[in-house]
């Protein structure tokens, strides 16, 4: 079952270290009024400057707020960070404002002009206006959760020393292992879309007439109806990844590297040449819709499933190197098909889903990873058995007249009420530009209550 890396990790009793995955999350949400329309209020003044606060910023629209967590080694710490920073945002909202809990945008105004765009630095504003002229407003408004994951530095060092004939330094290890992990997530993206897709419908004025799906689907955002893509990237190596993206910029397919909206991004440097030279530091997983059934838009069980998959991809080769290109092309097609399935239907690739879960169960038992991972696999199996237990399957019953507006408002009001009931929250952004370092943020959020690792 295990590859050479996996065998070496087990032999040297480093299983606990390889499970020590660093995680950080970015959660995008729109600020809306009580009727589910985009808010008319500016960025909240109590949380600093939208251009300089690294933890609560804006995105394409002025009303699109993004909560960013520092990296943490414990999944509960990651979600506590997200919960606490979101609480700061909720406390700073105007009295009639809410945070929209769904990936597909709320009711967009009839006039979608540049007045809606985010206030930002001149460089970022130029980029945002470029997106506006290229795609308009609607295409840039779906929100999601980005999960950033990294291996423990001791694992990187161990692999460098244990396989010194293959890896000359840490960069060589990182540039070998992270593309393998990325390939695994691309290969099984369709399963993540089945389990966690949560954008079955859009508001009436989102699509141009006749341009949207004619029935609810698992995930508009993760389908061909979602973010525009004009090229495919090569995940077989960091060199080929960088080359594909830089070629797309040169050919005018995208304006900048940031416009690459792939499901997985290699992270470490904004300059792709530096990324190749200095190594991938972590990967960004961008294939998750907001989970509207929880306040923080991501369940602990979802994050743990992601971590389990990452460990599995490191220790068990997910793709045959000789068939990688064909394997990944097929995976993209599989995801497109799953994303457009009816939310209550069984997955076309159900047998392949069951096979992966069986392999993961064998892997968990062999490594004695613990009952929490077996519980997650039990949940996944139940969702494979019963599609209505998936997020999109659950949301299907909440659709009224082709819309989730009523459900979205109800959830948004409940989460806002919960947030306002909180006794303590960090006030360190008030009266500053919001540019608080990670250590100060940690002390302000958790000192005396939660001790983040």
C-alpha positions as a printed NumPy array, in Angstrom:
array([[  0.   ,   0.   ,   0.   ],
       [  2.645,   2.528,   1.042],
       [  5.126,   4.181,  -1.295],
       [  8.8  ,   4.564,  -0.359],
       [  8.138,   7.824,   1.469],
       [  5.289,   6.217,   3.412],
       [  7.414,   3.223,   4.378],
       [ 10.22 ,   5.49 ,   5.589],
       [  7.805,   7.568,   7.675],
       [  6.394,   4.446,   9.354],
       [  9.835,   2.882,   9.883],
       [ 11.079,   6.034,  11.611],
       [  7.92 ,   6.427,  13.715],
       [  6.988,   9.782,  12.206],
       [  3.294,   9.125,  11.579],
       [  2.326,  11.681,  14.237],
       [  4.522,  14.281,  12.534],
       [  3.06 ,  13.671,   9.078],
       [ -0.438,  14.164,  10.516],
       [  0.701,  17.51 ,  11.921],
       [ -0.58 ,  19.368,   8.86 ],
       [ -0.392,  23.149,   8.947],
       [ -3.714,  24.701,   7.925],
       [ -5.065,  28.15 ,   7.303],
       [ -8.358,  29.19 ,   5.733],
       [ -9.703,  32.153,   3.802],
       [-13.468,  32.673,   3.836],
       [-15.189,  35.059,   1.431],
       [-18.652,  36.427,   2.24 ],
       [-20.776,  39.325,   1.041],
       [-22.132,  41.965,   3.383],
       [-25.874,  42.244,   2.771],
       [-28.927,  44.03 ,   4.117],
       [-31.868,  42.376,   5.859],
       [-33.504,  41.58 ,   2.508],
       [-30.535,  39.798,   0.975],
       [-29.355,  42.685,  -1.22 ],
       [-25.763,  43.907,  -1.299],
       [-25.083,  46.288,   1.576],
       [-24.738,  50.   ,   0.875],
       [-22.497,  50.534,   3.905],
       [-18.73 ,  51.026,   3.526],
       [-16.097,  48.674,   4.926],
       [-16.563,  48.742,   8.735],
       [-14.402,  51.444,  10.311],
       [-13.842,  49.494,  13.554],
       [-11.626,  46.908,  11.869],
       [ -8.999,  49.179,  10.393],
       [ -8.192,  49.755,   6.752],
       [ -9.432,  47.3  ,   4.133],
       [ -6.209,  47.727,   2.167],
       [ -3.867,  46.984,   5.086],
       [ -5.709,  44.619,   7.447],
       [ -4.358,  41.166,   6.481],
       [ -7.006,  39.283,   8.479],
       [-10.201,  41.011,   7.299],
       [ -9.955,  42.433,   3.818],
       [-12.154,  42.954,   0.785],
       [-12.119,  41.158,  -2.528],
       [-13.602,  42.023,  -5.918],
       [-16.574,  43.961,  -4.541],
       [-16.467,  46.526,  -1.763],
       [-19.095,  44.427,   0.022],
       [-17.153,  41.163,  -0.322],
       [-15.316,  40.61 ,   2.953],
       [-12.608,  37.986,   3.308],
       [-11.582,  36.533,   6.67 ],
       [ -8.049,  35.109,   6.677],
       [ -6.561,  32.974,   9.45 ],
       [ -2.892,  32.593,  10.361],
       [ -1.554,  29.048,   9.867],
       [ -2.155,  26.624,  12.731],
       [ -1.118,  23.022,  13.399],
       [ -4.414,  21.969,  14.938],
       [ -7.666,  21.918,  12.934],
       [ -9.66 ,  23.163,  15.921],
       [ -7.265,  26.09 ,  16.285],
       [ -7.777,  26.916,  12.609],
       [-11.544,  26.992,  13.01 ],
       [-11.337,  28.908,  16.303],
       [ -9.258,  31.526,  14.512],
       [-11.855,  31.759,  11.752],
       [-14.712,  31.906,  14.255],
       [-13.019,  34.598,  16.354],
       [-12.007,  36.806,  13.405],
       [-15.484,  36.438,  11.892],
       [-16.881,  37.511,  15.256],
       [-14.814,  40.706,  15.054],
       [-16.311,  41.374,  11.625],
       [-19.857,  40.654,  12.817],
       [-19.478,  43.025,  15.776],
       [-18.249,  45.766,  13.43 ],
       [-21.132,  45.522,  10.945],
       [-23.811,  48.198,  10.744],
       [-27.016,  47.381,  12.63 ],
       [-28.865,  46.345,   9.486],
       [-26.014,  44.325,   7.959],
       [-25.557,  40.545,   7.742],
       [-22.962,  38.191,   6.27 ],
       [-24.325,  36.188,   3.341],
       [-23.753,  32.456,   4.06 ],
       [-24.044,  31.084,   0.512],
       [-21.433,  30.797,  -2.241],
       [-23.666,  32.168,  -4.972],
       [-24.15 ,  35.896,  -4.456],
       [-27.206,  37.543,  -2.944],
       [-29.519,  39.714,  -5.022],
       [-27.274,  41.8  ,  -7.278],
       [-28.322,  45.334,  -8.27 ],
       [-29.763,  45.854, -11.724],
       [-26.997,  48.347, -12.5  ],
       [-23.709,  46.493, -12.097],
       [-21.144,  49.226, -12.616],
       [-17.713,  50.133, -11.244],
       [-19.213,  51.782,  -8.175],
       [-19.566,  48.267,  -6.716],
       [-15.853,  47.469,  -6.986],
       [-13.594,  47.243,  -3.95 ],
       [-11.615,  50.213,  -2.741],
       [ -7.991,  49.121,  -2.853],
       [ -4.413,  50.182,  -3.494],
       [ -3.843,  51.634,  -6.984],
       [ -2.207,  48.393,  -8.165],
       [ -4.985,  46.158,  -6.868],
       [ -7.675,  48.562,  -8.075],
       [ -6.21 ,  48.451, -11.594],
       [ -6.355,  44.657, -11.5  ],
       [ -9.949,  44.647, -10.202],
       [-11.04 ,  47.064, -12.916],
       [ -9.362,  44.819, -15.468],
       [-11.451,  41.888, -14.224],
       [-14.556,  44.062, -14.391],
       [-13.936,  44.99 , -18.033],
       [-13.124,  41.393, -18.945],
       [-15.909,  39.543, -17.132],
       [-18.379,  42.063, -15.741],
       [-19.578,  41.914, -12.141],
       [-21.594,  38.701, -11.771],
       [-18.902,  36.201, -12.815],
       [-16.556,  37.477, -10.098],
       [-19.033,  37.329,  -7.227],
       [-19.251,  33.64 ,  -6.175],
       [-17.622,  33.16 ,  -2.765],
       [-15.837,  30.185,  -1.302],
       [-13.45 ,  28.769,   1.257],
       [ -9.772,  28.411,   0.401],
       [ -7.884,  25.879,   2.527],
       [ -4.108,  26.293,   2.767],
       [ -2.17 ,  23.174,   3.778],
       [  1.502,  22.47 ,   4.446],
       [  3.642,  19.621,   5.718],
       [  5.471,  19.813,   9.037],
       [  9.004,  21.165,   8.514],
       [ 10.448,  18.121,  10.301],
       [  8.93 ,  15.88 ,   7.62 ],
       [ 10.555,  17.992,   4.895],
       [ 13.924,  17.733,   6.673],
       [ 13.492,  13.997,   7.23 ],
       [ 12.791,  13.359,   3.553],
       [ 15.778,  15.477,   2.516],
       [ 18.142,  13.441,   4.712],
       [ 16.534,  10.028,   4.13 ],
       [ 16.432,  10.384,   0.346],
       [ 19.595,  12.478,  -0.065],
       [ 20.377,  10.743,  -3.351],
       [ 17.08 ,  12.105,  -4.734],
       [ 16.797,  15.455,  -2.931],
       [ 19.721,  17.861,  -2.687],
       [ 17.932,  20.33 ,  -0.408],
       [ 14.573,  21.294,   1.118],
       [ 13.47 ,  23.021,  -2.075],
       [ 13.864,  19.774,  -4.006],
       [ 11.69 ,  17.955,  -1.449],
       [  8.988,  20.62 ,  -1.516],
       [  8.937,  20.786,  -5.298],
       [  8.562,  16.999,  -5.432],
       [  5.998,  16.357,  -2.709],
       [  3.563,  19.249,  -3.181],
       [  2.853,  18.531,  -6.876],
       [  2.044,  14.932,  -5.886],
       [ -0.399,  16.212,  -3.267],
       [ -1.92 ,  18.63 ,  -5.789],
       [ -2.385,  15.813,  -8.302],
       [ -4.221,  13.787,  -5.67 ],
       [ -6.652,  16.605,  -4.925],
       [ -7.248,  17.217,  -8.631],
       [ -7.825,  13.499,  -9.195],
       [-10.497,  13.33 ,  -6.483],
       [-11.895,  16.839,  -6.815],
       [-15.128,  15.309,  -8.141],
       [-15.673,  13.55 ,  -4.809],
       [-15.151,  16.796,  -2.888],
       [-17.676,  18.463,  -5.2  ],
       [-20.153,  15.651,  -4.541],
       [-19.717,  15.816,  -0.765],
       [-19.281,  19.55 ,  -0.202],
       [-20.7  ,  21.309,  -3.26 ],
       [-23.191,  23.876,  -1.96 ],
       [-24.254,  26.171,  -4.787],
       [-27.241,  24.473,  -6.466],
       [-29.005,  27.63 ,  -7.684],
       [-28.332,  31.317,  -8.309],
       [-30.539,  34.379,  -7.971],
       [-32.598,  35.322, -11.035],
       [-30.384,  38.204, -12.097],
       [-27.066,  36.326, -11.862],
       [-27.093,  34.572, -15.246],
       [-27.869,  36.171, -18.564],
       [-31.059,  34.721, -20.006],
       [-30.538,  31.143, -21.19 ],
       [-26.929,  30.975, -19.931],
       [-27.466,  29.057, -16.68 ],
       [-28.403,  25.447, -15.842],
       [-32.079,  24.546, -16.27 ],
       [-32.29 ,  22.663, -12.962],
       [-30.538,  22.745,  -9.563],
       [-27.05 ,  21.224,  -9.654],
       [-24.501,  20.242,  -7.033],
       [-22.208,  23.231,  -7.492],
       [-22.522,  26.117,  -9.918],
       [-19.26 ,  27.519,  -8.583],
       [-17.333,  24.296,  -9.278],
       [-18.911,  23.715, -12.685],
       [-18.388,  25.209, -16.133],
       [-21.011,  27.802, -15.118],
       [-18.662,  29.098, -12.407],
       [-15.372,  30.954, -12.606],
       [-14.116,  31.527, -16.152],
       [-11.119,  29.41 , -17.196],
       [ -9.355,  29.903, -20.511],
       [ -6.548,  27.373, -20.084],
       [ -5.565,  24.294, -18.092],
       [ -2.468,  24.079, -15.941],
       [  0.07 ,  21.262, -15.632],
       [  0.472,  19.967, -12.06 ],
       [  3.141,  17.383, -12.898],
       [  5.916,  19.717, -11.706],
       [  6.347,  23.234, -10.391],
       [  8.325,  24.122, -13.53 ],
       [  5.505,  23.082, -15.87 ],
       [  2.918,  24.723, -13.592],
       [  4.818,  28.032, -13.711],
       [  5.41 ,  27.785, -17.454],
       [  1.715,  27.253, -18.237],
       [  0.621,  30.238, -16.153],
       [  3.331,  32.573, -17.446],
       [  2.476,  31.59 , -21.02 ],
       [ -1.184,  32.379, -20.314],
       [ -0.183,  35.859, -19.103],
       [  2.031,  36.456, -22.156],
       [ -0.72 ,  35.304, -24.529],
       [ -3.297,  37.57 , -22.881],
       [ -5.476,  34.707, -21.651],
       [ -5.169,  36.153, -18.164],
       [ -3.988,  39.587, -17.033],
       [ -1.879,  38.433, -14.105],
       [ -0.895,  35.358, -12.112],
       [ -3.67 ,  36.135,  -9.615],
       [ -6.249,  35.536, -12.35 ],
       [ -5.388,  31.84 , -12.436],
       [ -8.497,  30.389, -10.773],
       [ -7.388,  26.761, -10.7  ],
       [ -8.73 ,  24.379,  -8.063],
       [ -5.215,  24.113,  -6.593],
       [ -2.486,  26.738,  -6.425],
       [  1.175,  26.312,  -5.508],
       [  2.116,  29.002,  -2.985],
       [  5.378,  30.411,  -1.726],
       [  6.131,  33.416,  -3.9  ],
       [  4.077,  35.699,  -6.117],
       [  6.878,  35.517,  -8.678],
       [  6.65 ,  32.147, -10.405],
       [ 10.374,  32.08 , -11.178],
       [ 11.053,  32.534,  -7.466],
       [  8.521,  29.798,  -6.703],
       [ 10.552,  27.359,  -8.782],
       [ 13.841,  28.546,  -7.293],
       [ 12.833,  28.829,  -3.631],
       [ 10.268,  26.051,  -3.477],
       [  6.568,  25.542,  -2.869],
       [  5.822,  26.395,   0.767],
       [  2.185,  25.254,   0.825],
       [ -0.74 ,  24.59 ,  -1.479],
       [ -4.047,  26.414,  -1.664],
       [ -7.188,  24.329,  -2.22 ],
       [ -9.872,  26.467,  -3.843],
       [-12.588,  23.903,  -4.611],
       [-14.798,  24.389,  -1.543],
       [-18.115,  26.225,  -1.542],
       [-19.251,  27.998,   1.612],
       [-21.03 ,  25.536,   3.891],
       [-24.121,  27.542,   4.912],
       [-25.081,  25.023,   7.599],
       [-22.335,  26.295,   9.942],
       [-21.307,  29.773,  11.061],
       [-17.663,  29.503,   9.943],
       [-18.616,  28.063,   6.508],
       [-16.459,  24.953,   7.025],
       [-17.007,  21.948,   9.272],
       [-14.288,  20.402,  11.415],
       [-15.02 ,  17.05 ,   9.769],
       [-14.46 ,  18.571,   6.316],
       [-11.082,  19.972,   7.332],
       [-10.066,  16.643,   8.852],
       [-11.086,  14.789,   5.688],
       [ -8.874,  17.158,   3.694],
       [ -5.977,  16.449,   6.065],
       [ -6.539,  12.697,   5.776],
       [ -6.456,  12.914,   1.988],
       [ -3.242,  14.929,   2.128],
       [ -1.515,  12.363,   4.361],
       [ -2.732,   9.601,   2.057],
       [ -1.42 ,  11.346,  -1.055],
       [  2.018,  11.779,   0.57 ],
       [  2.307,   8.153,   1.662],
       [  0.43 ,   6.383,  -1.145],
       [  1.057,   7.495,  -4.742],
       [ -2.335,   8.791,  -5.976],
       [ -1.385,   8.789,  -9.665],
       [  0.781,   6.643, -11.903],
       [  3.452,   9.014, -13.211],
       [  3.234,   7.436, -16.666],
       [ -0.505,   8.159, -16.882],
       [ -0.593,  11.471, -14.997],
       [ -1.666,  13.692, -17.89 ],
       [ -4.526,  11.413, -18.969],
       [ -5.511,  10.751, -15.347],
       [ -5.834,  14.45 , -14.535],
       [ -7.664,  15.25 , -17.777],
       [-10.194,  12.539, -16.939],
       [-10.497,  13.938, -13.408],
       [-11.419,  17.384, -14.767],
       [-14.148,  15.818, -16.902],
       [-15.412,  13.794, -13.928],
       [-15.67 ,  16.93 , -11.816],
       [-17.581,  18.76 , -14.55 ],
       [-20.095,  15.929, -14.722],
       [-20.515,  15.582, -10.953],
       [-20.876,  19.349, -10.456],
       [-23.869,  19.457, -12.826],
       [-25.681,  16.41 , -11.419],
       [-28.987,  16.86 ,  -9.607],
       [-28.191,  17.352,  -5.898],
       [-30.436,  14.472,  -4.836],
       [-29.104,  11.966,  -7.371],
       [-26.479,   9.304,  -6.766],
       [-23.012,  10.145,  -8.049],
       [-22.149,   8.742, -11.459],
       [-18.83 ,   7.583,  -9.993],
       [-20.252,   6.003,  -6.847],
       [-18.24 ,   2.788,  -7.224],
       [-14.992,   4.771,  -7.477],
       [-15.963,   6.771,  -4.4  ],
       [-16.541,   3.563,  -2.437],
       [-13.194,   2.177,  -3.588],
       [-11.344,   5.275,  -2.37 ],
       [-13.12 ,   5.194,   1.003],
       [-12.237,   1.512,   1.401],
       [ -8.59 ,   2.305,   0.648],
       [ -8.636,   5.208,   3.103],
       [-10.158,   2.98 ,   5.794],
       [ -7.417,   0.392,   5.268],
       [ -4.834,   3.201,   5.426],
       [ -6.274,   4.655,   8.662],
       [ -6.414,   1.251,  10.335],
       [ -2.9  ,   0.29 ,   9.235],
       [ -1.404,   3.514,  10.616],
       [ -3.729,   3.557,  13.67 ],
       [ -4.612,   7.173,  12.97 ],
       [ -7.512,   7.083,  15.406],
       [-11.299,   6.941,  15.723],
       [-11.825,  10.532,  14.578],
       [-10.718,   9.595,  11.067],
       [-12.849,   6.438,  11.024],
       [-15.853,   8.54 ,  12.067],
       [-15.212,  10.878,   9.141],
       [-15.063,   7.942,   6.728],
       [-18.341,   6.641,   8.181],
       [-19.898,  10.051,   7.454],
       [-18.548,  10.033,   3.908],
       [-19.961,   6.555,   3.302],
       [-23.392,   7.624,   4.54 ],
       [-23.339,  10.568,   2.137],
       [-22.392,   8.28 ,  -0.73 ],
       [-25.319,   6.026,   0.228],
       [-27.755,   8.925,   0.695],
       [-27.205,  11.993,  -1.535],
       [-29.679,  14.084,   0.48 ],
       [-27.104,  14.049,   3.311],
       [-24.648,  16.025,   1.176],
       [-24.76 ,  19.804,   1.502],
       [-26.291,  20.348,  -1.936],
       [-28.758,  17.521,  -1.27 ],
       [-29.803,  19.209,   1.964],
       [-30.103,  22.613,   0.281],
       [-32.287,  21.168,  -2.473],
       [-35.181,  20.975,   0.016],
       [-34.652,  24.62 ,   0.991],
       [-35.103,  25.951,  -2.554],
       [-38.288,  27.985,  -3.016],
       [-39.304,  29.261,  -6.439],
       [-35.829,  28.487,  -7.737],
       [-34.112,  30.51 ,  -5.013],
       [-32.318,  30.056,  -1.683],
       [-32.906,  33.695,  -0.728],
       [-35.266,  32.925,   2.156],
       [-32.967,  30.237,   3.545],
       [-29.902,  32.456,   3.167],
       [-31.507,  35.357,   5.034],
       [-32.738,  33.066,   7.816],
       [-29.26 ,  31.557,   8.322],
       [-27.542,  34.951,   8.077],
       [-29.806,  36.416,  10.762],
       [-29.245,  33.458,  13.075],
       [-25.46 ,  33.572,  12.727],
       [-25.441,  37.331,  13.275],
       [-27.56 ,  36.968,  16.414],
       [-25.2  ,  34.268,  17.687],
       [-22.218,  36.519,  17.04 ],
       [-23.707,  39.541,  18.77 ],
       [-24.41 ,  37.398,  21.844],
       [-20.686,  36.727,  22.33 ],
       [-19.26 ,  38.285,  25.489],
       [-15.658,  38.913,  24.433],
       [-13.975,  39.831,  21.208],
       [-10.681,  41.341,  20.092],
       [-10.79 ,  45.132,  19.77 ],
       [ -7.198,  45.583,  18.602],
       [ -8.121,  46.684,  15.082],
       [-10.074,  49.738,  16.253],
       [ -8.228,  53.013,  15.776],
       [ -5.477,  51.369,  13.71 ],
       [ -4.946,  50.465,  10.081],
       [ -5.647,  46.845,  11.056],
       [ -2.122,  45.702,  10.216],
       [ -1.689,  43.508,  13.299],
       [  0.938,  40.754,  13.297],
       [ -0.015,  37.1  ,  13.841],
       [  1.385,  36.868,  17.388],
       [ -0.488,  39.975,  18.567],
       [ -3.634,  38.639,  16.946],
       [ -3.232,  35.26 ,  18.671],
       [ -2.757,  36.846,  22.087],
       [ -5.69 ,  39.179,  21.544],
       [ -8.016,  36.428,  20.39 ],
       [ -7.12 ,  33.576,  22.716],
       [ -5.136,  34.705,  25.748],
       [ -6.945,  33.503,  28.849],
       [ -9.427,  31.339,  26.967],
       [ -8.13 ,  29.282,  24.031],
       [ -4.421,  28.64 ,  23.877],
       [ -3.616,  28.315,  20.19 ],
       [ -0.633,  26.091,  19.433]])
